[in-house]
Amino acid sequence: MTAFGKPDFQPNTMSYAEDPYIFSTDTLPSDRRFLPPLANGLLGWRVYDNIMHMGGVYNGEGGRCHRADVPCPLNVEVEMDGPAQHTYCLDTHTGIFTHSLSSARAKVSQSLYSHRYYTNLMVMEILLVREGTSEEPITVNLVSSFTPQSKDIVFDSCPDYKGGSHIQGKVATAEFPGGSCPTVHLIWTPKPPTLTLLPEQRQARWAFILVAANSLETAEANYDKGLDLIATGDLRPSHEKAWKELWLESTAEVVGSETLCKALIGCMFYLLSAFPSIHDTSSSFGGVSPGGLSNGGDGQDYWGHIFWDQDIWMYPGIALFYPKLARSVLEYRVGTIEGAKDNAQKQGFKGLKFPWESAVSGREVCPEDIYGQQEIHINGDVTLAFQHYLYLTEDVSMFAEGRGSEVIYGVADYWVSRASWNPEDKKYHLLGVMPPDEYYYNVDNSVYTNTVAKFSLQFAVDLADLLQHPAPEEWQEVAQNLKIPFEEETQYHPEFDGYVKGHPVKQADTVMLGYPLGLPMTPEIRRNDLEAYEPVTDPNGPAMTWVWSESSDGSGAVNFLTGMGGFLQAVLFGYTGFRVQKECLAFSPLLPEGISELCIRGVNYLGSQMDWLLRKDEVCIVLREKASTKSCDLQLVLKASGTKIPLTPGKAVTFPRESGCVCKLASAYSCWPL
C-alpha cells in the first residue's frame, strides 16, 4: 500500500475541450418534447411549456389517474427587435437553463430554474446589458401564451398577494372514491409585455418568481421568502449553493471519452432533479416516474405513475451516495401501505400487493387490469430497495419506527398466500403471472418473479430475527422451496415454465438474475443466460439502459429516467464491480478499453463517505469522513491475499487492480447477529 497523491484527487477531465457539465446549442430541438426539463423533486417543468406538474398532484380515478396539468406563468420567450445571435445553455453545475441573445446594441440573458433549496419556488431572471456607446433606450419583448387555466384543475382568481397574482383550485376527480382532491395555489410575479434599459443604465436585472403549494399558508410563506431572497440578492446564490452541495456528495466522471463523461453527468443531474432536497423534512415525496415531474399528463409518459423503474432502475445509483434520498423512496412506499393492503384483499390474498402503477394512495391505477393483476414481481422489486438500503446504511430505525418492517412482513405474507404447493415436484409455484418481459402473460413460475419472491421472503426472515420479531414458519418454508426454473441439460434459466428457447423477449428479464438480483450461479450458467437472451431481445423494446428516450428512435417516454438509471448502474456498479451485500460492499473493478480513469466521489457506506479513483492497474480509496459510531470503522479486505487494511480519514490507500481480485469494504462491527 502506498500513498496516492492528495486525498482530494481530481480526474483529468480538464483535458476535454469543453466543460462536460455544460450543454449548449445554437438551436432548440424541433421536437419540443426534448426541451430541457427543470425539476427539484416537487415541481417539474419543460422550458417554454405552458404546463408544469407538482409532485403528488394527480387528477382522475383509477386507470384515468394522471399528473394534473398546472399552468406555468414562466412560459416566456424573450425577443429583441432586429437580428440577434441565440445561444441556449443548460449548466448542470447549477441547474440553470439560459437563453442568450446578442446584437450590436445589447446582450440579453434569460435564466430559468426550479429552486433546489426552496422547492416551492421556480424562477426567471433577465439580465439586459448595453453593448457599445449608444445611450438610447433598449427594449426587449416578453412573449407568452400563458393562461391561468387547466383541464384538470378549476382555478379561481384570488386577491393579489404583495403584488403577486394569485389563483387557487382543486383537481376535478380523486384517485379513488372517497379520496381527497389536492388543492393547488399559484402566486407569481406579473410579467410586463416589455422590459427597457434606460439611457443612463449600462445594465439591469429583473427577477420573476412563481410559487406553487398545496395550502394558502405555504404559498404565502414561500412567496414572502422569494421576495426576501430577491431583496437580499440571495435568490440565485442559495439555489447554486444547494446544487454545489449535491455535486460535492456525488460525482462520477471518466477520462478517455468526453461523450461518456457528459452522459454520466447529464444522467446524474436529471436523476438528482427528480428527488427532493436533502434538507427536506416534510416526508411528502411523491416518488419518481419514468419521465420525471416535467412529464406525465393525461395519456403521455405513463401518466406520471410510479413503477418498478423507481425501485430497481433509478434508486440504486442514488442510494450509493445519498442515504437520505434513498430513504425518501422507502418512505414513499410506506405511505402507500393502506393502498397495497387494499390491492391484496381485492385479489383475494393476504398482506400487501404494491401496485404495478402507483400514484399517491398505493391503490392500483394501471389503465389495463392485466398488469396490475399479474405483474406481481413489483412486490419483490420494492422489498429489494429496502434490503439494499439496510445493507448500505444499517439504519434499523427505518424498519422499526419508520414502518419499513410492515412493508417487508406484508409482502412476505402476500407471497405465502399467493404461492401454490405442487405435489409433483414438491415445490411452491407462482401461477398466472406476467414477467418483466411483457410479451408473455398468464405464465407459471416466471424465473425473475420467483427469484425476487424468494429473496424478499428470506429478507423478511432475516429482518424479523434482527428486530426480534417472531417470523411465521411459512416464510422460510416457501422461500426454501419456491421453484426457480432451470434446465439441467442446457445449463440455463428458462424465462418461465414452457418458455421456448430462442423465442423473442421484450426487455431484460432473466439476465437480471445475475445483476441486480445476484442469484448464486456459476460463471458458465450466467454466460449461458446472457448468450441465450441477448440475440432474441427486441431492439425496439424499452431501452432500460438507453439514456434520453424510452426507445432508440426517440419515441416513447422522454427524459427517460429509467434508462438514465440503468445507464448509471452500468458504470457505477459495472465498471467498479460494486455489490451491496449483507455484511460488506464488495467491488471488483474493470475499466473498458478507451477509459483510462473513473472517479467516483461521495460513495456513502455505513455513514462514511469515500472517494474512489480507478485506473487500469490500480485503485485508490480515500475515506473522506467517518461516521461517528464505532460500528462504522471500515477496513479494506483483499480477497486474494486476505489482507485487511483499516481506512483512516484523509489518508489515501492504493492497491493494484489484479484481474479477478475481489475486494471488500467491511465494518469491524455490524448490526447483524453472528
Stockholm file with secondary structure:
# STOCKHOLM 1.0

chainA/1-674         MTAFGKPDFQPNTMSYAEDPYIFSTDTLPSDRRFLPPLANGLLGWRVYDNIMHMGGVYNGEGGRCHRADVPCPLNVEVEMDGPAQHTYCLDTHTGIFTHSLSSARAKVSQSLYSHRYYTNLMVMEILLVREGTSEEPITVNLVSSFTPQSKDIVFDSCPDYKGGSHIQGKVATAEFPGGSCPTVHLIWTPKPPTLTLLPEQRQARWAFILVAANSLETAEANYDKGLDLIATGDLRPSHEKAWKELWLESTAEVVGSETLCKALIGCMFYLLSAFPSIHDTSSSFGGVSPGGLSNGGDGQDYWGHIFWDQDIWMYPGIALFYPKLARSVLEYRVGTIEGAKDNAQKQGFKGLKFPWESAVSGREVCPEDIYGQQEIHINGDVTLAFQHYLYLTEDVSMFAEGRGSEVIYGVADYWVSRASWNPEDKKYHLLGVMPPDEYYYNVDNSVYTNTVAKFSLQFAVDLADLLQHPAPEEWQEVAQNLKIPFEEETQYHPEFDGYVKGHPVKQADTVMLGYPLGLPMTPEIRRNDLEAYEPVTDPNGPAMTWVWSESSDGSGAVNFLTGMGGFLQAVLFGYTGFRVQKECLAFSPLLPEGISELCIRGVNYLGSQMDWLLRKDEVCIVLREKASTKSCDLQLVLKASGTKIPLTPGKAVTFPRESGCVCKLASAYSCWPL
#=GR chainA/1-674 SS CCCCSCTTCCCSGGGSSSCTTEEEESSCCSSGGGSCEEECSSEEEETTCSEEEETTCEESSGGGCEECCEECTTCCEEEESSCCEEEEEEETTTTEEEEEEECSSEEEEEEEEECSSSTTEEEEEEEEEECSSCCSCEEEEEECCCCSCCSSEEEEEEEEETTEEEEEEEESSCSSTTCCCCEEEEEECCCCSEEEECTTCSEEEEEEEEEEESSHHHHHHHHHHHHHHHHHTCHHHHHHHHHHHHHHTCEEEEESCHHHHHHHHHHHHHHHHTSCCTTCCSCCCCCCCTTCTTCCCTTSGGGGCBCHIIIIIIHHHHHTTCHHHHHHHHHHHHTTHHHHHHHHHHHTCSSCCCCSSBCSSCSCCCSSHHHHHHCTHHHHHHHHHHHHHHHHHCCGGGTTTTSHHHHHHHHHHHHHHHCEEETTTTEEECCSBCCSSTTCCSBSCCHHHHHHHHHHHHHHHHHHHHTTCCCCHHHHHHHHHBCCCCBTTTTBCCSSTTCCTTCCBSSSCGGGGTTTTCCCCCHHHHHHHHHHHGGGBCTTSCCTTCSSBSSTTSCSSBSCHHHHHHHHHIIIIIISCCEECSSCEEECCCCCTTCCEEEEEEEEETTEEEEEEEESSEEEEEEEECCSSGGGCEEEEETTTCCEEECCBTCEEEEECCTTCCEEEEESSCSSCC
#=GC SS_cons         CCCCSCTTCCCSGGGSSSCTTEEEESSCCSSGGGSCEEECSSEEEETTCSEEEETTCEESSGGGCEECCEECTTCCEEEESSCCEEEEEEETTTTEEEEEEECSSEEEEEEEEECSSSTTEEEEEEEEEECSSCCSCEEEEEECCCCSCCSSEEEEEEEEETTEEEEEEEESSCSSTTCCCCEEEEEECCCCSEEEECTTCSEEEEEEEEEEESSHHHHHHHHHHHHHHHHHTCHHHHHHHHHHHHHHTCEEEEESCHHHHHHHHHHHHHHHHTSCCTTCCSCCCCCCCTTCTTCCCTTSGGGGCBCHIIIIIIHHHHHTTCHHHHHHHHHHHHTTHHHHHHHHHHHTCSSCCCCSSBCSSCSCCCSSHHHHHHCTHHHHHHHHHHHHHHHHHCCGGGTTTTSHHHHHHHHHHHHHHHCEEETTTTEEECCSBCCSSTTCCSBSCCHHHHHHHHHHHHHHHHHHHHTTCCCCHHHHHHHHHBCCCCBTTTTBCCSSTTCCTTCCBSSSCGGGGTTTTCCCCCHHHHHHHHHHHGGGBCTTSCCTTCSSBSSTTSCSSBSCHHHHHHHHHIIIIIISCCEECSSCEEECCCCCTTCCEEEEEEEEETTEEEEEEEESSEEEEEEEECCSSGGGCEEEEETTTCCEEECCBTCEEEEECCTTCCEEEEESSCSSCC
//
